Amino acid sequence: MSSQPRCPHCRRFVYLDTLVCPSCDSELGYHLMSRRFHGIRNGRVVIDGSTWYTCSNREWDCNWLVWENAPAGRCFSCRLTRTRPPSADTVALEKLAKTEEAKRRLILQLGELGLPIVPWDVRDGGLGFDLLSSLSDGKRVSIGHANGIISLDLAESLDDRREALRIRLGEPYRTMLGHLRHEVGHYYQNVLLRDDAEWTRCRELFGDERQSYQDAIARHYATGAPSDWHMSFISEYATMHPWEDFAETFAHYLHITGTLQTAAAIGIHLDAAVMSLRDTDVIPLESYRDEPVQRVLNDWEWMSEAFNRINRAMGFGDLYPFDISGPVKRKLGFIHDIVTKAPLTKDEQFALVFAPPAEATLRRPVERGPSRSPRWCASRSACRQPPGVAPTRSRPPAGSSSKQARATTSRQTPPPVSRR
């Protein structure tokens, strides 16, 4: 992330989830708008003439700050949580804290990319999160997306449980952040594709998303991915349906750009004179907004190889155990084009972050499990039953190009699809 990961007092490097500086013991709060840490005293700090308070979920390790005139006492990331475990379920809330950390990292990256984030309590179909644990009452929690709401099973924050699922499903990579990046890809497919021309291009690359999703999921779990899937897809799961191919590719775009941005923020680069494999240095950028996708992929090819070698030196598997084929590069190029096309300004982002909730919505997260629509797709990890018929998808009027319209107007009905 292109943030300033330093303590404002002693200038020590700190991680994005830091609450107290490990060097000088200063209490810290993270300011989303400036992407900087600030020292806090008595739960508050004055930034540019405005008072900011610690998030009301700080006791559950949230270190973000809340503006004095914000519509709630929770930070923007916590506000996006629509449903959470009951307050009495402290075990589940401990898992929630880990998942919220991953969600804050996601929200920060989306902001860095200039992507619109309309909260679920501002507009129907806005982005929100139902975060529940299947370990609380033994009921299955599907990991999926429907109409802007992303549902995650907090039980997967347990390393042994998640790793067992990864091995059982034959996946090279499985993390809570990976789930979040995949599911938010479903959300943005319906936000960023604005006209018939973009949908046509999307279908040329990923396939026609109007084909039956229930047939696709039944086929995928019955026969698996094609033997040559790696020639055209980034993962086996991407072969299931065009929706999943888009979401998987979107997630990998976030993996790649997020890691490159982090490398740039802490000054990691490859010196051509030392490694003798290139004539020029590889210097990652904090933003690739004005660069072609070829620059992104070229930097990633070399940096990922270096990261993989570092992991192997510690006895771990590769950091990025994926091959990017020619067709996948073209898909990533499409994602790069729609993400970097007319991003929101900081003022536009600020307006969305502090938009007041609609009167008909709840101002506090619901402490119970969400009702399940019959269209909600089965979890990849547990259920092989196909979902219901996908809804008819209505596209926005052709020619719509306003950035603010993209952020505030409902686009297509989000697909009721799920991850694992």
C-alpha positions in Angstrom: 0.0 0.0 0.0 1.2 3.5 -0.8 0.6 4.7 2.8 3.0 6.1 5.3 3.8 3.1 7.6 5.7 5.0 10.2 5.2 6.1 13.8 4.7 9.9 13.7 6.9 10.2 16.9 9.9 8.0 16.5 9.5 7.3 12.7 9.8 3.5 13.2 8.2 1.4 10.6 4.9 0.0 11.8 2.4 -2.4 10.2 -1.1 -1.2 9.0 -2.8 -3.0 12.0 -0.5 -1.4 14.6 -2.3 0.1 17.7 0.7 1.0 19.8 4.2 1.7 18.5 6.5 -1.1 19.5 9.4 1.3 19.9 8.1 4.3 21.7 4.8 3.0 23.1 2.8 5.8 21.5 -0.9 5.0 20.9 -1.6 5.3 17.2 -4.6 5.7 15.0 -4.7 5.4 11.2 -6.2 8.3 9.2 -7.8 6.9 6.0 -7.9 10.2 4.1 -4.2 11.0 4.5 -3.0 7.4 4.6 -0.9 8.2 7.7 -0.6 7.2 11.3 -1.3 9.8 13.9 -0.5 9.8 17.6 -3.7 9.9 19.7 -4.3 11.1 23.2 -7.4 10.5 25.3 -8.9 8.7 22.3 -8.7 11.7 19.9 -6.4 13.7 17.6 -6.8 17.0 15.8 -5.9 16.7 12.0 -6.1 19.8 9.8 -8.4 21.6 12.3 -10.9 18.7 12.7 -11.1 16.3 15.6 -10.9 12.6 14.9 -11.7 9.9 17.4 -10.7 6.3 17.7 -13.2 3.8 16.2 -15.7 2.3 18.7 -14.3 -1.1 17.7 -10.8 -0.3 18.9 -11.2 -2.9 21.7 -11.4 -5.4 18.8 -8.1 -4.1 17.3 -9.5 -1.6 14.8 -7.0 1.3 14.6 -8.8 3.5 12.2 -9.9 7.0 13.1 -13.5 8.5 12.8 -14.2 12.1 11.9 -16.1 14.1 14.5 -19.0 14.7 12.0 -19.1 11.1 10.7 -22.6 9.5 10.6 -21.5 6.8 13.1 -19.0 6.2 15.8 -17.4 3.4 13.7 -14.8 3.9 11.1 -15.6 3.6 7.4 -14.5 0.0 7.2 -16.4 -1.1 10.3 -19.5 0.8 9.1 -19.5 -1.5 6.0 -20.0 -4.5 8.2 -23.8 -5.2 8.0 -24.0 -8.3 10.1 -21.6 -9.6 12.8 -21.6 -12.2 15.6 -23.5 -11.3 18.8 -21.6 -9.4 21.5 -21.7 -12.4 23.8 -19.9 -14.6 21.3 -16.4 -13.4 22.2 -14.8 -16.3 20.4 -16.4 -15.4 17.1 -15.5 -11.7 17.7 -11.9 -12.6 18.1 -12.1 -14.1 14.6 -14.0 -11.1 13.4 -11.0 -8.9 14.5 -8.7 -10.8 12.2 -11.1 -10.6 9.3 -11.7 -6.9 9.8 -8.0 -6.4 9.6 -8.0 -8.0 6.1 -11.1 -6.0 5.2 -9.4 -2.7 6.1 -6.5 -3.6 3.9 -8.9 -4.3 1.1 -10.8 -1.0 1.6 -7.5 0.9 1.7 -6.4 -0.6 -1.6 -9.7 0.1 -3.3 -9.3 3.7 -2.1 -5.8 3.9 -3.5 -7.1 2.7 -6.9 -9.8 5.4 -6.8 -12.7 2.9 -7.0 -16.1 4.0 -5.7 -17.3 2.5 -2.5 -21.0 3.2 -1.9 -21.9 1.8 1.6 -24.8 -0.6 1.9 -26.6 1.7 4.2 -26.6 4.5 1.6 -28.0 2.8 -1.4 -29.5 -0.6 -2.1 -26.9 -2.7 -3.8 -24.1 -0.8 -2.1 -21.1 -2.6 -0.6 -21.5 -4.3 2.7 -20.3 -7.4 4.6 -22.0 -10.1 6.6 -19.3 -11.6 8.8 -20.5 -14.7 10.7 -18.9 -17.9 12.1 -20.0 -21.4 11.3 -18.4 -22.4 14.6 -20.9 -20.4 16.6 -23.9 -22.6 16.2 -22.7 -25.2 13.7 -24.7 -23.8 10.8 -22.9 -23.5 7.5 -21.9 -19.9 6.4 -21.6 -19.5 2.7 -18.7 -17.4 1.3 -20.3 -15.4 -1.5 -21.7 -12.2 -2.9 -25.3 -11.1 -3.6 -26.5 -7.6 -4.4 -23.5 -5.8 -3.0 -23.3 -7.9 0.2 -20.2 -10.1 0.7 -20.6 -12.9 3.2 -17.6 -14.6 4.8 -17.2 -17.4 7.3 -15.1 -16.2 10.2 -14.0 -19.8 10.9 -11.7 -19.5 8.0 -9.5 -17.1 9.9 -8.3 -20.2 11.8 -5.1 -21.2 10.1 -5.6 -25.0 10.5 -9.1 -24.9 9.2 -8.3 -22.8 6.2 -5.3 -24.8 5.4 -7.2 -28.1 5.6 -9.7 -26.6 3.1 -7.0 -25.4 0.8 -5.4 -28.9 0.7 -8.7 -30.7 0.3 -9.7 -28.4 -2.6 -6.2 -28.6 -4.2 -5.7 -24.8 -4.1 -2.3 -23.2 -4.1 -3.5 -20.1 -2.3 -6.3 -19.5 0.2 -6.5 -16.5 2.6 -9.2 -14.2 4.0 -7.8 -11.3 2.0 -8.0 -13.5 -1.1 -11.7 -14.3 -0.4 -12.4 -10.6 0.0 -10.6 -9.6 -3.2 -12.5 -12.3 -5.1 -15.9 -11.4 -3.8 -15.4 -7.6 -4.3 -14.6 -8.5 -8.0 -18.2 -9.6 -8.3 -19.3 -6.3 -6.9 -17.2 -4.2 -9.2 -18.1 -6.1 -12.4 -21.5 -4.5 -12.0 -20.1 -1.1 -11.1 -17.3 -0.6 -13.6 -18.8 -2.0 -16.8 -20.9 1.0 -17.9 -22.1 0.4 -21.5 -22.8 -2.3 -24.1 -19.3 -1.9 -25.6 -17.6 -2.8 -22.4 -19.9 -5.7 -21.7 -19.3 -7.0 -25.2 -15.5 -6.8 -24.7 -15.9 -8.5 -21.3 -17.8 -11.4 -22.8 -15.2 -11.8 -25.5 -12.5 -12.3 -22.9 -14.3 -14.1 -20.0 -17.4 -15.6 -21.7 -21.1 -14.8 -21.6 -22.1 -14.4 -18.0 -25.8 -15.0 -19.0 -25.3 -18.7 -19.3 -26.8 -20.8 -16.5 -24.8 -20.4 -13.3 -26.5 -23.4 -11.6 -25.6 -25.7 -14.6 -22.0 -24.4 -14.4 -21.5 -25.1 -10.7 -23.0 -28.5 -11.0 -20.7 -29.3 -14.0 -17.7 -27.9 -12.2 -18.1 -30.0 -9.0 -19.0 -33.1 -11.1 -16.2 -33.1 -13.6 -13.7 -30.5 -12.4 -11.7 -28.0 -14.5 -10.5 -28.9 -18.0 -7.0 -30.5 -18.1 -5.6 -27.5 -20.0 -7.2 -24.9 -17.8 -3.9 -23.2 -17.1 -3.6 -22.1 -20.8 -6.5 -19.7 -20.5 -7.4 -19.2 -16.8 -5.6 -18.0 -13.7 -7.0 -20.8 -11.6 -9.2 -23.9 -11.7 -12.0 -22.1 -10.0 -12.0 -19.5 -12.7 -13.1 -22.1 -15.3 -16.5 -22.7 -13.6 -18.4 -19.7 -15.0 -17.6 -16.3 -16.6 -18.6 -14.5 -13.4 -16.0 -16.5 -11.5 -13.3 -16.0 -14.2 -13.8 -12.2 -13.9 -13.8 -12.3 -10.1 -10.7 -14.5 -9.9 -8.9 -12.2 -12.4 -9.9 -9.1 -10.5 -8.6 -10.6 -7.3 -5.3 -11.4 -8.9 -5.1 -7.8 -10.2 -5.5 -6.7 -6.6 -2.9 -9.2 -5.5 -0.4 -8.0 -8.0 -0.8 -4.2 -7.7 -1.1 -4.4 -3.9 2.1 -6.3 -3.5 3.9 -4.0 -6.0 2.6 -0.9 -4.2 3.9 -2.3 -0.8 7.3 -3.1 -2.3 7.4 0.5 -3.7 6.4 2.0 -0.3 9.2 0.3 1.6 11.8 0.8 -1.2 12.3 -2.7 -2.5 13.6 -2.9 -6.1 15.8 -5.2 -8.2 19.3 -3.9 -9.0 20.3 -5.0 -12.5 24.0 -4.8 -11.7 23.6 -7.3 -8.9 21.3 -9.9 -10.4 22.9 -9.8 -13.9 19.7 -11.1 -15.5 18.5 -7.7 -16.8 20.0 -4.6 -18.3 17.8 -2.3 -16.3 16.6 -2.1 -12.7 13.1 -3.2 -11.8 11.6 -0.4 -9.7 8.0 -1.0 -8.6 5.6 2.0 -8.6 3.2 3.1 -5.9 0.6 3.7 -8.6 0.3 2.2 -12.1 -2.7 4.4 -12.9 -0.9 6.1 -15.8 1.1 3.1 -16.9 0.1 0.4 -19.5 -0.7 -3.1 -18.1 2.5 -4.3 -19.8 4.5 -2.3 -17.2 2.5 -3.9 -14.4 3.0 -7.4 -15.6 6.7 -6.9 -16.5 7.5 -5.5 -13.0 5.5 -8.4 -11.4 7.2 -11.1 -13.4 10.5 -10.1 -12.0 9.4 -9.1 -8.5 7.3 -12.2 -8.0 10.2 -14.4 -9.0 12.3 -12.6 -6.4 9.6 -13.0 -3.7 9.3 -16.6 -4.5 13.0 -17.1 -4.0 12.9 -15.4 -0.7 10.0 -17.6 0.4 11.9 -20.7 -0.7 15.0 -19.6 1.3 12.8 -19.7 4.4 11.4 -23.2 3.5 8.0 -21.9 2.4 6.1 -22.4 -0.8 6.1 -19.7 -3.5 4.5 -16.4 -2.5 2.8 -16.3 -5.9 2.3 -19.8 -7.2 0.5 -18.9 -10.4 1.5 -18.8 -14.1 0.1 -15.9 -16.1 -0.6 -17.1 -19.7 -1.2 -14.9 -22.7 -5.1 -15.0 -22.4 -4.8 -14.2 -18.7 -2.6 -11.2 -19.5 -5.3 -9.9 -21.8 -7.9 -10.4 -19.1 -5.7 -8.5 -16.6 -5.3 -5.8 -19.2 -9.1 -5.4 -19.4 -9.3 -5.2 -15.6 -6.5 -2.6 -15.6 -8.4 -0.5 -18.2 -11.7 -0.4 -16.4 -10.0 0.2 -13.0 -7.8 3.1 -14.2 -10.5 4.7 -16.3 -11.5 8.0 -14.7 -11.0 7.1 -11.0 -12.7 9.1 -8.3 -10.9 12.2 -6.9 -10.1 12.4 -3.2 -13.0 14.8 -2.8 -15.4 12.4 -4.4 -14.1 9.6 -2.2 -14.5 11.8 0.8 -18.1 12.5 -0.1 -18.9 8.7 -0.3 -17.0 7.9 3.0 -19.1 10.4 4.9 -22.4 10.0 3.1 -25.2 9.7 5.7 -27.1 6.4 5.9 -30.5 6.2 4.3 -33.4 6.5 6.8 -34.6 3.0 6.0 -31.3 1.3 6.9 -29.8 0.2 10.2 -27.2 2.5 11.7 -25.6 -0.3 13.8 -24.5 -3.8 12.5 -27.0 -6.5 12.9 -25.9 -9.1 15.5 -27.5 -12.1 13.9 -27.2 -14.3 10.8 -28.6 -12.8 7.5 -31.6 -14.4 5.8 -30.6 -16.4 2.9 -32.2 -15.7 -0.5 -33.1 -18.9 -2.6 -30.7 -17.5 -5.2 -27.7 -17.5 -2.8 -25.1 -19.8 -4.4 -23.7 -22.8 -2.6 -20.4 -22.5 -0.8 -17.6 -24.0 -2.8 -16.1 -25.6 0.3 -19.2 -27.4 1.6 -22.2 -27.8 -0.7 -22.4 -29.1 -4.2 -26.1 -28.2 -4.7 -26.6 -25.7 -7.5 -28.0 -22.3 -6.8 -31.3 -21.0 -8.2 -31.7 -19.3 -11.5 -29.7 -16.2 -11.9 -31.6 -13.0 -12.1 -32.1 -11.0 -15.3 -29.2 -8.6 -15.7 -30.2 -5.0 -16.7 -27.4 -2.9 -17.9 -27.1 0.9 -17.5 -27.9 3.2 -20.4 -25.2 3.2 -23.1 -23.0 6.2 -23.1 -23.2 6.8 -19.3 -19.7 8.1 -18.3 -20.1 10.3 -15.2 -17.7 9.3 -12.5 -20.2 10.3 -9.8 -23.0 8.5 -11.5 -20.9 5.4 -11.4 -20.5 5.8 -7.7 -24.2 6.6 -6.8 -26.4 4.9 -9.4 -27.3 1.2 -9.3 -25.9 -0.7 -12.2 -26.7 -4.3 -12.9 -28.2 -6.7 -10.4 -25.1 -8.2 -8.7 -24.7 -11.9 -9.4 -25.7 -14.2 -6.6 -22.5 -16.1 -6.8 -20.2 -17.5 -4.1 -16.6 -18.3 -3.6 -15.7 -21.4 -1.6 
